[in-house]
């Protein structure tokens, strides 16, 4: 595939005539251009307005010594055509290769022109195309290598021009005066003819430009919307390599040719960075984003979005000043947020809208910070406080919603997070990270720094990123933080379920990840799970009705196991489940030998509306039994029906996390502080735990 390069607009703060004269000093050869060995004029034509000179130039082969030795080529030849128009003050240069012209096509176009806003400045643009044909099957590799060598020489071009301009001033070389129109002969004309306005008078170039593009011009950028000045890129977008600048301009040109509205340059740059500056992949990602934005009317949605009182009070995330580099800081108090309560109160859609509203506000804050900071600000710093995170945050529907939110944000707001500072990470953090990390790409993981305990207050902590005066008060700093403190959402705020409620990925039926089982005195629920050594067994269940006894047992290695799974009711003596779990679990219609089973958790009694989450480190490989059965209620307060026909409804989910997933997840974040060193020993941090919310 041909390789293309497009440069930003370089600005020489010198008149065009001086720059054009300096450019010609390289011919026939010059010590400032060591690659130029010699040049010969083939054709030349000059008038008062225009000059055209065609040369054959001999250049030293810019290739490794071994390659030159093998090929036997020390020099290559190019045709070099300069066309200068002194009236329009424009120098157009076309360079094409002569050597290997049957297999290699190299074209370079350079243009010097007057700056559209300052006639005493000169703009320089450069673009090149390299294509190899029939190059022994190595066309793509050769094209990329050649373009890399070409781009390495690009920054040197401006230095060479500055050197020639210095020589002109030092040696007092005479430069050509700006072109002046010859004065026309004055002839007496009839009064009517003399008064007639001149319809053929040409509009000055600068006025033509502002008539065509002036209303759309962005402050600091070049006049033409398809071009960007290098100084503008450095000031508002940051330091980019020549290839990165080229890909940004090409993406800008490509989208400008197909769409009426061009996204902000900082937005284009984020999509390029998200795809490692691969132009085609960034273009594909950007098109999907623009389609998503139009389909869901995101601009209108954000403009009209007004969070509900529940979101305002219980969504514990918001903006908080800026960090040491001027990046906006977003504080998220995850441990104080009742994810389950919020989802049951406002639903997934409203929670996603709140996240998108904060993302859009983050982009605006970055743009404002860029205007006031000495450099470009394109990302935000997130401080995530994990104090209070417990097993209730492992609620599976909440994690599935988090997965969808992360996917939406990464697909449509890439490279907006510069750093994620996780503070006060609890002992359960490895499990939470193992569940969440598969949803996060590797580039994002490298931006995460985790602090356990109070390590964030020591050297290398928050003060390395945020000024002392801006550290939030709840983290021991002096700065009041206006982010809501969250808390448990009252159940009376929960939305009532309706039969018309949508289901599936885009719906609000969060319980779709769970299995609902009716348990009676004649029919219990038991699930046998196989777990490898040091893997982690997780369970999560809600008691929707009645009273349940829950326990976890380790079956003996020689226990009798049924051969086939079944969803049939079971005998009271068997007490095996009428539900089946994921592929790693089995439910049977016949019993197992529990005589040598070892009780690990429970038996624990849980009543209606209880939400229970728990984990267990499986120290040995083998079968484990999750068991739910009805708790017989013989209290005087219970009704006769409850005593004779006890029944309950449980909504449950379980999962086995392999030890490798948890172990690998610990080394995924960019940095782990000393207080988290104990997390590598999962036996000590994930002993049997149960949370009853």
ABEGO torsion letter per residue (X at the ends): XBBBBBBBBBBBBBBAAAAAAAAAAAOABBAABAABABBBBABBBBBAABBBBBBBBBBBBBBBAAAAAAAGBABBBBBBBBBBBAAAGBBBBBBBBABGAAABBBBBBBBBBBBAABAABBBBBBBBBBBBBGBGGAAAAAAAAAAAAAAAAAAAAAAAAAAAAAAAAAAGBBBBBBBBBBBBBBBBBBAAAAABBBAABBBBAAAAAAAAAAAABBBGBBABAABBBAAAAAAAAEBBBAAAAAAAAAAAAAAAAABABBBBAAAAAAAAAAAGGBAAAAAAAAAAAAAAAAAAGAAAAAAABBBBAAAAAABBBBBBEBBAAGBBBBBBBAAABBAAAAAAAAEAAAAAAAAAAAAAAAAAAAAAAAAABABBBABBBBBBBABGBBAAAABAAAAAAAAAAAAAAAAABBGABABBBBBGBBAAAAAAAAAAAAABBAAAAAABBBBBEAAAABBGBAAAABBAAABBAAAGBABBBABBAEEBBBAAABBBBBAABBBEAABABAAAABBBBBBBAABBBBBBBBBBBGBBBBBBBBBABEBBBBBBBBBBAABBBBABBBABBBBAAAGBBABBBBAABBBBABBBBAAABBBABOBBBBBBGBBBBBBBBBABBEBBBBBBBBBBBABAABBAAAAABBBBBBBBBBBBBBAAAAAAAAAABABBBAAAAAAABAAAAABBBBBBX
